[in-house]
Amino acid sequence: MHARPSDLLSRLLTHWRADRAVTARFSLSAPWALRSAGVEGALIRMCAGAPYLLAVKDQAPERLEAGDIAMLPHGDPHTISSGPDLPPQPFQPLIAAHQVGAHGDQPIVFAHGGNGPATEMFSLHLWLPDSLRALPHALPALIVIRRSETPMTAALATAMESLVNQTLEQPPGWQLATARLADLLLVHILGQHLRSPAQRRASVLRGMQDQGIARAMQQIHAHPEKPWTVATLAAASYSSRTVFSERFRRLVGMTPMQYLSSYRMVVAAEKLKEPGATPDEVAQAVGYESAKAFSRAFRRWNGVTPAQYARRA
């Protein structure tokens, strides 16, 4: 019996876990506008109180109501504000002024703005593993999940607010609890994004919605070590090689062999972090008969050799 195509998201997110996460709470009173130059990793934002505007790069701003969850998967430069046409101040000096220790060591909290309606901003900054380099291109610069549209969003927004408030006291285990909530939010956000209209989805997630393409992707995820070819993957999707290749490229944004290679590198990067794992063993586990060929492919993907990556990890 074949697993449902949507189960592929669970397989994908097996490798999509936050290495760590840090919380922040900003008390913002209108008028206010802040500009972020971008961060390494991903950001998840949620507010209570007055709504606010969030604009990524040069895109039109999105209005976020209390309890809506916004994710910036790439940590792109963005502006948040209490209203339109306000000159933004840079985020970094405020962060630096209220940061204790190295960034990520402790939660950050500050107040800013005027005397108008108040917005309580709750934020998670996620550091994601290097193995995700093959996959974030599948996501847009901004994903918004509306509290009014999904009951689960309300529950997670409440949980996020409670956790951020609790972490300000830094009780034992707060860093692990923050990373685990970040994982739960990632699953929910990407699951809801997968259900959005096709024109709002991107490559890998879009391919998951096609039953035939999802079957082939699922085979790759289940057995990355097998000597897959376009022909064998097409057979797994119950379609001809020509139809399968064209449809895969159109929906996923890359060829089947490019996707196979990318996913093998994702799995390899995770395996190289395991204690005692050797490059030779990892090469075989992801379908490379030659350790040299694996090393060349890994270096093209990540910029370092498997041995260097394992030492760094």
Residue pairs with C-beta under 8 A, 6 or more apart in sequence:
2 215
2 218
3 218
5 208
5 209
5 210
5 211
5 214
5 215
5 218
6 194
6 208
7 218
8 208
8 214
8 217
8 218
8 221
9 187
9 190
9 191
9 194
9 205
9 208
11 218
11 221
11 222
12 135
12 204
12 208
12 221
13 186
13 187
13 190
15 129
15 131
15 132
15 266
15 267
15 270
16 128
16 132
16 135
16 186
16 190
17 128
17 129
17 179
17 183
18 126
18 127
18 128
18 179
18 182
18 183
18 186
19 127
19 128
19 129
19 179
20 104
20 126
20 127
20 175
20 178
20 179
21 124
21 125
21 126
21 127
21 175
21 178
21 179
21 181
21 182
22 103
22 104
22 105
22 106
22 107
22 108
22 124
22 125
22 175
22 178
23 107
23 108
23 122
23 123
23 124
23 125
23 163
23 164
23 167
23 168
23 178
24 107
24 108
24 109
24 121
24 122
24 123
24 124
24 125
24 164
25 107
25 108
25 109
25 120
25 121
25 122
25 123
25 164
25 165
25 168
26 109
26 110
26 111
26 112
26 120
26 121
26 123
27 109
27 110
27 111
27 112
27 118
27 119
27 120
27 121
28 34
28 52
28 82
28 111
28 112
28 113
28 118
28 119
28 120
28 121
29 111
29 112
29 113
29 114
29 115
29 116
29 117
29 118
29 119
30 50
30 82
30 83
30 113
30 114
30 116
30 117
30 118
30 119
31 82
31 83
31 86
31 113
31 114
31 116
32 81
32 82
32 86
32 112
32 113
32 114
32 119
33 79
33 80
33 81
33 82
33 86
33 87
33 88
33 89
34 79
34 80
34 81
34 88
34 89
34 90
34 91
34 94
34 112
35 77
35 78
35 79
35 88
35 89
35 90
35 91
36 77
36 78
36 79
36 80
36 91
36 92
37 77
37 90
37 91
37 92
38 75
38 76
38 77
38 78
39 75
39 125
40 75
40 127
41 75
41 125
41 126
41 127
41 128
42 71
42 72
42 73
42 74
42 75
42 125
42 126
42 128
43 71
43 72
43 75
43 123
43 124
43 125
43 126
44 69
44 70
44 71
44 72
44 123
44 124
44 126
44 160
44 182
44 185
44 189
45 54
45 64
45 69
45 70
45 71
45 72
45 80
45 121
45 122
45 123
45 124
46 67
46 68
46 69
46 70
46 121
46 122
46 123
46 157
46 160
46 161
47 64
47 66
47 67
47 68
47 119
47 120
47 121
47 122
48 66
48 67
48 119
48 120
48 122
48 161
49 66
49 117
49 118
49 119
49 120
50 66
50 82
50 116
50 117
50 118
50 119
51 63
51 64
51 65
51 66
51 119
52 63
52 64
52 80
52 81
52 82
52 119
52 121
53 61
53 62
53 63
53 64
53 79
53 80
53 81
53 82
53 83
53 84
54 61
54 62
54 64
54 70
54 78
54 79
54 80
54 142
55 61
55 62
55 78
55 79
55 80
55 81
56 72
56 76
56 77
56 78
56 141
56 142
57 76
57 77
57 78
57 141
59 141
59 142
61 79
61 81
61 84
62 70
62 142
62 144
64 70
64 144
65 146
65 147
65 148
66 147
67 147
67 153
67 154
67 157
67 158
68 144
68 145
68 146
68 147
68 153
68 157
69 144
69 145
69 147
69 153
69 156
69 157
69 160
69 185
69 188
69 189
70 142
70 143
70 144
70 145
71 142
71 143
71 144
71 145
71 185
71 186
71 189
72 78
72 141
72 142
73 136
73 139
73 140
73 141
73 143
74 136
74 139
74 141
75 125
76 141
76 142
78 142
79 88
80 121
81 88
82 113
82 116
82 117
82 119
94 110
94 112
95 103
95 108
97 110
98 108
98 109
98 110
99 106
99 108
100 106
104 125
104 127
106 170
107 164
107 167
107 168
107 170
109 168
120 161
122 160
122 161
122 164
123 164
124 160
124 164
124 178
124 181
124 182
124 185
126 182
126 186
128 136
129 269
129 270
129 273
130 269
130 302
130 309
131 265
131 266
131 267
131 269
131 270
132 266
133 301
133 302
134 262
134 263
134 265
134 266
134 301
135 204
135 262
135 266
137 202
137 203
137 253
138 202
138 203
138 204
138 205
138 253
139 190
139 193
139 202
139 205
140 200
140 202
143 189
143 190
143 193
145 153
145 188
145 189
145 192
145 193
146 153
147 153
147 154
147 157
150 192
152 188
153 188
153 192
156 184
156 185
156 188
159 181
160 181
160 185
163 177
163 178
163 181
166 174
166 177
167 174
167 177
167 178
190 205
193 200
193 201
193 205
194 201
194 205
194 208
194 209
198 206
198 209
201 209
202 253
203 251
203 252
203 253
203 254
204 252
204 253
204 259
206 251
206 252
207 213
207 214
207 217
207 248
207 251
207 252
208 214
208 217
210 247
210 251
212 237
212 238
212 239
212 244
212 247
213 237
213 244
213 247
213 248
213 251
213 252
215 236
215 237
215 238
216 233
216 234
216 236
216 237
216 244
216 248
216 256
217 252
217 259
219 226
219 228
219 233
219 236
220 228
220 233
220 259
220 260
220 263
221 263
224 260
224 263
224 264
224 267
224 285
224 286
224 287
225 284
225 285
225 286
225 287
226 232
226 287
227 287
228 256
228 260
228 287
230 241
230 244
230 245
230 255
230 256
230 257
231 241
233 244
233 248
233 256
233 260
234 240
234 241
234 243
234 244
234 245
237 244
239 247
244 256
245 255
245 256
248 255
248 256
248 259
249 255
249 256
252 259
254 262
261 297
261 301
262 301
264 286
264 287
264 288
264 297
265 286
265 297
265 298
265 301
265 302
267 285
267 286
268 282
268 283
268 285
268 286
268 294
268 298
268 306
269 302
269 309
271 277
271 281
271 282
271 285
271 286
272 279
272 282
272 306
272 309
272 310
272 313
273 310
273 313
277 310
279 291
279 294
279 295
279 305
279 306
279 307
279 310
280 291
282 294
282 306
283 289
283 290
283 291
283 293
283 294
283 295
283 306
286 294
288 294
288 297
294 306
295 305
295 306
295 307
298 304
298 305
298 306
298 309
299 305
302 309
304 312
